[in-house]
Amino acid sequence: MAIHGTLTTMSVPDLLQFLGVGRKTGTLKFSRGKIIKQIHFEDGVIVGSTSNDPKEYLGQVLIHYGKLDEAQLQAAMEVQRNSGGKLGEILAAKGFLSQAAVLDVLRIRTLEIIYDLFLWEEAQFEFYDSQPLPEDLIRIEVQPTSVVMEGIYRVDEWARYRTLIPSDRTLLELGPGWTSSVNVSKDVRLILYFVEKHLSVAEICYQVHASAFHVYSQLCDLVSRGIVRVAGEAPESPAETESLPELPKTVSDLLRIARSDLKEDKPEKALSIIQRVLQQEPKNADAQRLLLLAEEKFVKQVYASHLSPRAVPKILVPVESLDQKQIGPQEGFLLSRINGEWDIESILSICPFREADSLLMLKTLAESGVIGF
């Protein structure tokens, strides 16, 4: 029996319980904008999950859990680009961590991918009955009921977090009672370092390679203890405030223009239009399919005519002047990884962003004179 719809008609808890009680085997697919997640079932038991969200890639999760640093990930990704192979096996072969440690983190990631779905307010879903499992799936065996209980707990916690920290643009500062001798873990101390640097919550999430839920949890604890306090809100990034050209308002017309731009080899223009469609309709399947094609064409075009993957970017303006150029949190992360030694491929390998998004930001920064090669 085919099952499909949106989260406004059937919630994540209801879906998981329905498939568990029905002892279903197959794949439950969720799509929202650029992100696609899948939960795999066998006889009603959750046996794995996959995601195309760069923040949930293995390397990002390993950094978050302190198993790896960015330089080690970059070195392993270089080997993978040149020779192929699975990242986990490369990391083990290079002696960065054991295969057992990789598997432990992969199992944790499997559940985190699912828990994040509980915080989605809208998405499209479809269940593919009896679809074979991916050959490289890291298997777990978890009853849907236990996942639902944890997921509902996170929904409640997320609502509480938002009362203390209202948005990703929230800025915090060290409280009056702050002392460097406060007893906190290593990862919390890193977050405090970024609070002291006046980074927004979004920027902190990128810097520590962690999910918003994880960072909000730690920040809210610090706020409750008086160690940090809310100090204001960062301005909207240029991408959120820039004026867009006058275009038709109907989705069908916008998609028609995007297809025409792709035929005329203008993938960057097509991407901006598709993004507009996905802002209006995150579940639009036509826009999601067209996005993948536009991203692929854009990446090829950039590497062919603008940026070489082996080009080494350099910052051309004083760091203290960057705020005046309205650098957003993602651009800020990219700039902080430009060290005069890493090439574009190396920088992109440790970024929690899609390749097309990263290249577009680098291209924009180069055109505005912030970076050069």
Buried (B, 14 or more C-beta within 10 A) or exposed (E): EEBEBBBEEBBBBEBBBBBBEEEBBBBBBBBBBBBBBBBBBBEBBBBBBBBBBBBBBBBBBBBBBEBBEBEBBBBBBBBBEEEEEEBBEBBBEEEBBEEEBBEBBBBBBBBBBBBBBBBBEEBBBBBBEEBEBEEEBBEBEBEBEEBBEEBBEBBEBBEEBEEBBEEBBBBBBBBEEBEEEBEBEEBBEBBBEBBEEBBBBBBBBBBBBBBBBBBBBBBBBBBEEEBBBBEEBBEEBBBEEEEEEEEEEEBEEBBEBBBEBBEEEBBBBBBBBBBBBBEEBBBBEBBBEBBBBBBEBBBEBBBEEBBEEEBBBEBEBEEEEBEEEBBBBBBBBBBBBBEEEBBBBBBBBBBBBBBBBBBBBBBBBBEBEBBEB
